[in-house]
Amino acid sequence: AQSVTQLDSQVPVFEEAPVELRCNYSSSVSVYLFWYVQYPNQGLQLLLKYLSGSTLVKGINGFEAEFNKSQTSFHLRKPSVHISDTAEYFCAVSGGGGSYIPTFGRGTSLIVHP
Amino acid sequence: GAVVSQHPSWVICKSGTSVKIECRSLDFQATTMFWYRQFPKQSLMLMATSNEGSKATYEQGVEKDKFLINHASLTLSTLTVTSAHPEDSSFYICSARLVDNEQFFGPGTRLTVL
């Protein structure tokens, strides 16, 4: 079985400050990892994904994430946030146990203050 | 990139009526689509996996007679909420699977049952 833990339900930050949204996963096999962003009343948009290869993954909107197998983490980072980054962020894992159906974390609400 | 649409984006209905939500993959064929339900401030809950030309696979606790899923073509899956009640009010999101275990999400449908 696979699971995802997003440790922070809400992360407030000031504009232009750096941010890190934490994600830890558990799985007994190799997995695929994803970060999605959801704006109010909208569906999910893929920010970035890790399938294999380089552990540092760059995504859209200036976000990046690093896959750390030993710590089973896939934290999302951005060096300087904007007001428009205010949204809900979901970490997801798939591939564990042979299933390609992703398991989502509970989400982290990023709130950027001016 | 792959685009998934949903229709309608917002629907209000009376208790006891049925509502059909469409999910379309616009520029690719999807043998597998997924239906999720999302409550306010919560993560996505997988309801069922929709397979083209066969019966949907429902997650535990999801009433298949209540939430009818039809995947009649490679680009269209429908979710019908039968005899809707206020507790069925929610945000319903579909997704379609492509290669690399990546899913593309629709924009969601907000259902309000009065």
Interface residues (C-beta under 8 A of the other chain):
Chain A: Y32 F34 Y36 N41 Q42 G43 L44 Q45 L46 K49 L51 F90 S94 G95 Y100 I101 P102 F104 G105 R106 G107 S109
Chain B: V4 Q6 F34 K41 Q42 S43 L44 L46 T49 F91 I93 S95 R97 D100 N101 E102 Q103 F104 F105 G106 P107 G108 R110
